[in-house]
Amino acid sequence: MAIQAPKGTKDLLPQDAYKWQFIEAEWKKICKEYGFKEIRTPMFEATELFNRGIGDTTDVVQKEMYTFEDLGQRSITLKPEGTASAVRAFIEHNLYAETQPTKMFYDIPCFRYEKAQKGRYRQFHQFGIENFGTDSMLADAEIIALGYDFLTRMGVGDIELHISSVGCRNCRPKHREALQDFLRPKYDELCETCKSRFDKNPMRILDCKSDKDRELVKGAPMMLDYLCDDCKQDFEDLKSYLDAMNIKYVVDPTIVRGLDYYTKTAFEFITTKLGSQGTVCGGGRYDHLIEEIGGPDMPGVGFGLGKERLLMLMQECGFDFGEAPAPQLFIAWIGDEAKSYAVMLLHELRSQGISAEIDTKERNFKGQMKFANKTGAAYTAVIGEDEVKSNEITLKNMETGEQTKVKREDLANAL
Ligand code: HAM
């Protein structure tokens, strides 16, 4: 049997690549406008980074990491997300010693061994941004605003923004206790994973994917009702900044992010148009992650946005990506002398930045013209004896059929 791509992965074919290139260019553009600079980190990291960063009771760490031992017996993990790596680099290169905040963005592949389905892959791709070094809710609002503006530009601005607060080290213990009291009578009915989380991290039980456990946690005490004064004030500040920017949101106390590093702000952009994998973008604040990974006590906030889900949603909303890019000019030839001339012209135009194409299969003239149509070239030029002698080329507009004669040296300008 022919070898196929691994389960949960997808090939990006040349005819679709331009859509990805479009969102990638727009992503870079908006990040620049908002003052974020790009960071590129390795595709794999020491496993320890994710165990420490993401939390050892999360699904990602317990069940989903692509971990292997390399030939030097080091435990290596393919990046399941981008934040931990950005933090690791921030610490390793002493970026914390510079004037803060540090605002970074990235565009990365991520790897999670999840149950593959529509909108959920084992290799997926994320846009992400992070702001390190400020505990002001202005930073959270800025991050959310960037996500909102980007999604609006991508034609999917009617997506719902859900916000919540998952509290801090001061107020979480109270909620944890209340949650354990609520779950204790149901303990025996919980799945094995949730049982193991009961003592260590009961909040994770609220994120269990099993239908039975989801039913069991209905009516559980919500963190939002247990916030301390400081967290309450921060949440009020965040809402007031979003209101000032006229960004609509829903306060959703049920948000449980799948990673453990969050404190205070948690948010998700959710759509109903993609079925069960409707979270296109998710993020929040993480005030202790930098310290936990070995850096100074510095806060951070950011989000990750799934590129596959974004593209699916854009498609669903009828976004017009335009046509796949086609050459500006196709050059056909009749006869050997004309062929050499055509090759020279092709090279000359390409070196002037014109996208020009020729038939490298050397079909006969009829075949070349058929191929020219296939390429979708805007113009064609036919090189024959006359053109070689006169140095004058006839450009045919493939849409209107209109023909114009242009001197060879004016060709690039005319195109
Ligand atoms: P996350 O919620 O795990 O957060 O992932 C962010 C986004 O990545 C999701 O909203 C979704 O669009 C996409 N995504 C996640 N898993 C898959 C998958 N298996 N297949 C397709 N798309 C997927 C993070 O990764 C955090 N690092 C975000 C963050 C940055 N928080 C603060 N800073």
Boltz pocket constraint, residues with backbone or C-beta under 6 A from the ligand:
constraints:
  - pocket:
      binder: B
      contacts: [[A, 80], [A, 81], [A, 82], [A, 83], [A, 112], [A, 114], [A, 119], [A, 120], [A, 121], [A, 122], [A, 123], [A, 124], [A, 125], [A, 126], [A, 128], [A, 129], [A, 130], [A, 258], [A, 259], [A, 279], [A, 280], [A, 281], [A, 282], [A, 283], [A, 284], [A, 285], [A, 301], [A, 302], [A, 303], [A, 304], [A, 305], [A, 306], [A, 307], [A, 308], [A, 309]]
      max_distance: 6.0
